[in-house]
Amino acid sequence: MTTLQNGHQKKPLDIIIVGGGLVGSLEALLLAKRGHRVRLYEYREDIRRTPHVRGRSINLALSVRGRKALQSVGLEQHMIREHGIPMVGRYIHKFDGSTYVIPYDARTNQCIYSVGRNYLNSLLLKESEKYGNVEKYFNHKLINADLHKGSLTFLKTQNKETVEVNADLIIGADGAYSAVRKAMMKQPLFDYSQKYIEHGYMELCIPPGEDGEFQMPSKYLHIWPRGNFMLIALPNQDRTWTVTLFMPFAKFNEIDTEEKVLAFFGKYFADAIPLIGKKKLLEDFFAASALPLVSVKCRPYNVIDKTLLIGDAAHAVVPFYGQGMNSGFEDCTILDELFQKHNDDIAKILSEYSDTRWKDVFAISDLAMYNYIEMRDLVTRPSYLFRKSIDDF
Ligand code: FAD
């Protein structure tokens, strides 16, 4: 018997979380705090021992939804004060090289924070070690699931053995290409849709200046809006900038020689070339190809009282609203509130979560899709022109 956070004496639940990314590791922490037994299974190696994995952005904008969730595990202030760089507005780089600022909140100075993905993920994993009731299994890939029975099969990627495990509750936090969701797709009445946008993204880098400092004003999210494509940059703790080029794949494919890269950047992002450096631009541009962006909607998020999807597994969104991680963290907050409200009664928790959560999540997904047009195009136009463009969209 364990004394739960709500003061009740209860047998702890046995919970498996699939996926130790940002959302899975936060959820593990919240459930551990409540006294439950948590087993976290992650496909990759422990992120604390590996360099950045390509296919996930290097840094992210943390906003109020995410901050609230971090606050509930006592990490918000640490993240924003010591490891977050405030971004108080958009810093627009015009075609002619001139710049201007659009504050996010000129009245009360609210801002968003640029945070490092690896740092935050590692911090959440490390924090869970304070609790004796969390077990972590890295290099374990989910390959099969019986979601009604709560039984899962993992492949140990290092020695190719398989292991079968059971739990009272399975939480699928295994990202946009979720294996748990794939198993759920066999359920009757499970709605699912996905959309790949025609644009991909590529991450480049602006190094620190010769003085070791940021080469651009750091307290902003920098944007080079160019109509059908854009460049953005978010600051990092080490005084570098992660620069992301969002552009149609067709356009990426056209730019296939060094001359074409320099001509393209020279025409559209001339002020970024000296910041990135010609040599580094060419190296990074050809180091890897552009990556796709997918938007996923599905519901319900649960299978009876045995399985639940959260984070990107439930709702991958395009990144233009900076809300993927933030809304995944909000999933954890809401779930935690429901554990409290329903005294750990999984059936009630999962059913209420699934019935209510989808509306906000679908709205965020649509806003994210719309905000791409806003960031790459509308942001440069006077507001009276917005109406027409939104109608076009
Ligand atoms: P993930 O981070 O994808 O983690 C899923 C985990 O599950 C991974 O560790 C994976 O290895 C593991 N896994 C997968 N399959 C299996 C399996 N079969 N078995 C076991 N484990 C498995 N969001 C923001 O809020 N703000 C931003 O500024 C922002 N910027 C972004 C920029 C870009 C370019 C992109 C692509 C995304 C951005 N996002 C942003 C979205 C954000 O990255 C995601 O919403 C967030 O990573 C979701 O976290 P997650 O834990 O649900 O999924």
Residues whose N, C-alpha, C, O or C-beta is under 5 A from the ligand:
A	BS01	FAD	V18 G19 G20 G21 L22 V23 G24 Y41 E42 Y43 R44 G55 S57 N59 L60 A61 H140 K141 L142 A173 D174 G175 A176 A179 I310 G311 D312 A313 P319 G322 Q323 G324 M325 N326 G328
